[in-house]
Amino acid sequence: MYRRLTIFTHHILTNSNTISIVCHQPNPLNPRPNGFSFFRLLSFSPVQRRTSDPDDPLNLMKEDGVSVCSQMWIENFREPDRIVTNLTSYLRRFELWVLAYQKVCADEMGAYMPRSAVQKSALEDLLGLRNAVLDNRFKWGARLQFFIKSPKDKTEYESLSKRKIKAILTTTQPAPFQDKIVQEVLLMILEPIYEARFSQKSFAFRPGRNAHTVLRVIRRNFAGYLWYIKGDLSTVLDGMKVGLVISALMRDVRDKKVIDLVKLALVTPVITSQVDEGEKKKKKKRKNQKKKVLAEDEPKPDPYWLEAFFGFAPEEAEKHPSWGHCGILSPLLANICLDELDRWMEGKIKEFYRPSKTDVIWNTPEGEAEQGNTSWPEFVPTSGPDKTRKMDYVRYGGHILIGVRGPRADAATLRKQLIEFVDQRYMLKLDNESLPIEHITKGIMFLDHVLCRRVVYPTLRYTATGGRIISEKGVGTLLSVTASLKQCIKQFRKLNFLKGDRDPDPQPCFRMFHATQAHTNAQMNKFLATMAEWYRYADNRKKIVSFCSYIIRGSLAKLYAAKYKLRSRAKVYTIGSRNLSRPLKEKKGQSPDYQNLLRMGLVESIDGLLYTRMSLVPEADYSPFPSNWRPGHEKALLEYTKLDDPKTVEEQRSCIREQGLVSPQDYISMLVWNYKRNAIAMDQLSLVKSSISNVDKDQKLLLALNHDSSDNKTKEVEESEGLHAAGM
């Protein structure tokens, strides 16, 4: 034991210079050597602070991902015309990657995962994915090697057989989980840049804009247009050449890392496999026969009412772009490519505008200022040189609509120029048949709504010379936005709800055969409520929604007649009432009175079908729509950037000073200063009152002092006179 200790101490003394110096250094206060100093030195271990690991994912999350995204939106809306060169700094922000992971997990798992619930192992894998993207080690469409896997993916790819590996590498597979995360990060970085630059004439695949916005814009701005050009450029959404997409992207973004990522996503081939028709039929039969049991973490499929409503998507909204491995980035890239068409059309609108002084509505210098509600009748000649020449344009996805107010020759010239532009820019061959010119009287179909003109003869009253009030019959036109009954029947027939065109006959909805009456009615009520909301801005909203209610009610009546063996719809209506709210099947031994059973909780509550009468359908929404409309988030961003501008703040302050007002900031600073000075929270009114009271107190004090001094003088005079008299 002694030998081992001596060897250990000798090894330390020979190899450690610091310890030997400390041991042999003499102590001036105590010159005598201490035998326990060496062991005291060995037993002493100084406490060292652990430095934070820069590669720890928890240390990289310094801010919230939402605040980082908000800052990006604010910066781009503050300077919308600048060329962005440094996006790699945002690509390094780990907060954005965590936020993208949360969003993709919500889509995969069906539930939102808070940041505190993300496991550390997932954060480490996510950090590895970020570093791989920054180091150019990431590959789109990887199928066997992943930096991070989905939480519900429990497959061990290292132990797979050769047959399964071959099937994975050769058949169509969903996009990998890590690809979706990278796509989400790129979308969060690129979307605020281009949303600040996009034209206000495009409405598809953009936040805050939808088909209802297009219909309201058409109702607001397209009144009085005679000729319409309807174009279909949806083939652009199927895909474009990589060079055209990258050149369109590089007009505003010059970051090499981001451009290379998007280019690789477009260039990397997508593996697809063709399945034989016989195998499809076998799979369909097996799927219908075998009931699928969902896992605990597997999201539930869309309910039947939502799936049925998706079948009512208009033709303009059916096609969704999907380019290579871009995924959710594809719609944004499609809008970036088509934005050049929007800008070109905006220039043509300004060139085409020719105002007329005799026109009632469009006689402003620019033609874009507030000009009243153009949906009201216009009392101008239907044709002639006194009519204002004007046109407007909207785009929803790959479908465009141009309204022309003027001669047909101008519309033909514009169509020719449009064909040449699309051919040169997008290499898309169009002809006159693909861009038809139609008159408003024929009815123009757009988003399953028909645009037509109604001629009205209102009474015009005006004051003539001499004060006479003249009443005359005028002629005007109104733009009507009407839901297409023909398209509605077509969509119902596609969903197997009816057959026939001229005399549509409802068909039983066998998809809900095994569901209860309460569940079936609830599903159809949600479907009808969604249909009523879709036709909210149609002039014939009552008629079209009541027709939908008739089809759904007849379909359910036939279903219940087949399910409960009641033979006819009339028998179903007799038992279940007009809205099918009463139970159609009664159990033995129960009272037939449904209300008593419902009160006791012995039966399930059954909601009656909505809109069984036309009077129950709400009216069409004719709320006014502003001319320069913007979504709520864009308004908030523009207001924030204005308030953040020092020039705007200075203008507001000067205006406040001129009007003699006090801003809230100055008022609060005055309260704080008074509190610091007097230790009392005093506002302006209390200061004024206190100043008045202080003046009164000072005046009273001066009067009292003067009075006291005069009394003292009189007393002194009297005393001096008394002494003088006594001396005499």
HELIX and SHEET records of a PDB file:
HELIX    1   1 TYR A    2  ASN A   15  1                                  14    
HELIX    2   2 ASN A   17  HIS A   24  1                                   8    
HELIX    3   3 SER A   37  SER A   43  1                                   7    
HELIX    4   4 PRO A   57  LEU A   60  1                                   4    
HELIX    5   5 GLY A   65  ARG A   78  1                                  14    
HELIX    6   6 THR A   88  ARG A   92  1                                   5    
HELIX    7   7 PHE A   94  MET A  109  1                                  16    
HELIX    8   8 ARG A  115  ALA A  117  5                                   3    
HELIX    9   9 LYS A  120  LEU A  134  1                                  15    
HELIX   10  10 TYR A  157  SER A  159  5                                   3    
HELIX   11  11 LYS A  162  THR A  170  1                                   9    
HELIX   12  12 PHE A  177  GLU A  195  1                                  19    
HELIX   13  13 ALA A  211  ASN A  221  1                                  11    
HELIX   14  14 THR A  235  ASP A  238  1                                   4    
HELIX   15  15 VAL A  242  LEU A  249  1                                   8    
HELIX   16  16 LYS A  256  VAL A  267  1                                  12    
HELIX   17  17 GLU A  277  GLN A  289  1                                  13    
HELIX   18  18 TYR A  304  PHE A  310  1                                   7    
HELIX   19  19 GLU A  315  GLU A  318  1                                   4    
HELIX   20  20 GLY A  327  LEU A  329  5                                   3    
HELIX   21  21 SER A  330  PHE A  352  1                                  23    
HELIX   22  22 ARG A  408  TYR A  426  1                                  19    
HELIX   23  23 ILE A  440  LYS A  442  5                                   3    
HELIX   24  24 LEU A  485  LYS A  494  1                                  10    
HELIX   25  25 PHE A  510  MET A  512  5                                   3    
HELIX   26  26 GLN A  517  TRP A  534  1                                  18    
HELIX   27  27 ARG A  541  LYS A  563  1                                  23    
HELIX   28  28 ARG A  569  GLY A  576  1                                   8    
HELIX   29  29 TYR A  594  MET A  600  1                                   7    
HELIX   30  30 MET A  614  LEU A  616  5                                   3    
HELIX   31  31 GLY A  632  ASP A  644  1                                  13    
HELIX   32  32 PRO A  646  GLN A  659  1                                  14    
HELIX   33  33 PRO A  664  ASN A  678  1                                  15    
HELIX   34  34 GLN A  684  GLY A  727  1                                  44    
SHEET    1   A 4 LYS A 390  TYR A 396  0                                        
SHEET    2   A 4 HIS A 399  ARG A 405 -1                                        
SHEET    3   A 4 TRP A 227  ASP A 232 -1                                        
SHEET    4   A 4 ILE A 437  HIS A 439 -1                                        
SHEET    1   B 3 ILE A 444  PHE A 446  0                                        
SHEET    2   B 3 HIS A 449  VAL A 456 -1                                        
SHEET    3   B 3 GLY A 476  ALA A 483 -1                                        
SHEET    1   C 2 THR A 459  THR A 463  0                                        
SHEET    2   C 2 ILE A 469  LYS A 473 -1                                        
SHEET    1   D 2 LEU A 498  LYS A 499  0                                        
SHEET    2   D 2 ASP A 505  PRO A 506 -1                                        
END                                                                             
